[in-house]
Amino acid sequence: MIDKETIIVPGMIVRHDDGLKYLVEDVRISTIGYEKDHVLGGFVINYTQLDQGSYDPGSKWSKDEPGFREHFTPVADAN
């Protein structure tokens, strides 16, 4: 889990609860609510899958900030 004090920035590498690594591409102000826990005026994190999983590396994803923080952990070493 990413705590509220950690700033999420482009270039950050994170690990999902399932063990796969992802690269944060950008952080944008949310203008649409496509997730049930959407907070208008919050942030949307756009990220790219780095590891092979159910989807191929390079797959693009987006998640509202609260859900992103709940399921990802920063990776100190990108290897």
Secondary structure, DSSP 8 states (H G I E B T S, - for coil): ---TTS---TT-EEEETTS-EEEEEEEEE--S--STT--TTSEEEEEEE-S-SSS-TT-EEEEEHHHHHHHEEE-SS--
